[in-house]
């Protein structure tokens, strides 16, 4: 059975008690499911944590239906798009510091999803390497940006 990302997320939202509509858009590496709701704050959660959890659950359900299903990114009212732009900007500013001073720059601990955005944003930079490192007492990892040798 083929996974139906839009229908799966819509059903999940109904079960959670969120009246919403979902628009599905293709992305380079999967699908974007953009949720339209009047209750976006509760659905996004503090620092986007509820939204991240919703995305994780949606992807797990889709994978169970079809192990070849493409990953989905769940967004609410453009929240992820804005957060992604801000994160890419922060990564580029940190890369500029590495270039200028030749020293390692550490970004704050972040989720795997956010680290992937940073890695992706800097992967073609000829001067910068990115590495994820464990942070004591946290389930998140920090990002190190260093000069390539």
N, C-alpha and C positions, 0 to 999 in steps of 0.2 A: 504494500500500500504506500502510495506517495504521500509525503508530508505536505500539509496545507498550512503554511506559516500564519497567514492572516486569520483563517478560521480558528486555528488553535489558540492564538492570542485573544481573539474576540471571546471565545468560550471561557478562557481563563479569567478574563476581566469580568464577565457576567458572574462567574462563580465567586469572585472576590467582592462583588457588589459595586463595581465601578461602571456607571453608564458611560460608554465611550464608543467612538468609531475608530477604525484602523484603516490607514492607507498603506498599501504595499508598494515599494519602489525598488528596482534593481540597483545593486552596488557592485563594485569590482569584485569583491570577495564574499558575496552573499546577498542578503535582502535587508532593506530597511523597513521596519514596521513603525510607522509614525502614528501615535495615539493622539486623538483629539478628545479632550474631556474638560469639563468645568472644574474638576477636582484635581488639577495637575500637581499641585503642591504635595498632596498626600501620596500620589502615585510616584513622584520623583523621590520624595523622602529626603532625609538629611544628607547633604553632600552626594545626592544621587544614589544612595544605598538601596532604597526600595526599587528604584528603576533597574539597578544592576541585578538585584535578586530576581526581578520579574524577567529580565532578559535571560538569566541563567536557567530559570525554570522553563521558559519557553523553548530554549535550545535543547534542554534535556528531553522534553516531551517530543520535540520534532525528531531528535536523534533516535528515540525509542520507536517512533513510527517508521523511520527510514534512516538507516545508518549513513546513507550517502547525502542526506539533506544538507543544503548549504547553511552556514551559520546565519543567524539573523541578529541585527542590531535593533533594539527597541528604543525609541525616542518618544518623548512627550513634549509637544509644543516647541520643538527645536532646542530643548535643553542640552542634549548631547552634542548637537552641532556647535552650539556656542561654547560648551565646555571643551570640546575637541579643539576648536580654534584657539582658545586661550592656552591650552596645554601645548599645542604646536608652537605657539608664539614663545612660551616660556622655555621650551626646549631649544629653540633657535637662539634666544638670548643667552642661554647657558652655553651653547656651542660657541657663540661669539666670545664669551669670557675665556673658554678653553683656548681658542685660537689666539686671543690677545695675550694671555698670561702664560699659556703652556702648562697650566696646572689642572689637576682633576677637579671637576665640579660635581657635587652631589645634589641631586634633587630629592625632595621629601619622599617618604614611603608612599607608594600608590598601589592600586589594584593591578592585577595582570592585564586587564583591559586597557588601563591608562598607560602602563609600561609599553604595551604593544604599539600604542599610538606614537609614543616618543621614539621607539626603535624605528618605526615606519617613517616618521618625519625626518630622521637623520641618517637613514640607511645609505643614501647616495652621497652623503657628505664625505669628500675625500680626506678630510683632516680629522674627523671625529669617530671614536669608537664608543659604543654604549654597552654597559654591562648592568645586570641586575644583581643586587647583593642582599643577603639576609639582614634583617633588622632585629636585634634582640628584643624579645617581648612583644613581637608583632607578627601578624600573619601576612603583612604586606612587605614588599621588598622596595628598597631604594634604588634609584638609578644613578650610576656613575657615568659621567662623560669624560673621556680622556683623549689626549692627542694620539693619532695613529702614528706609528713609527715606520 
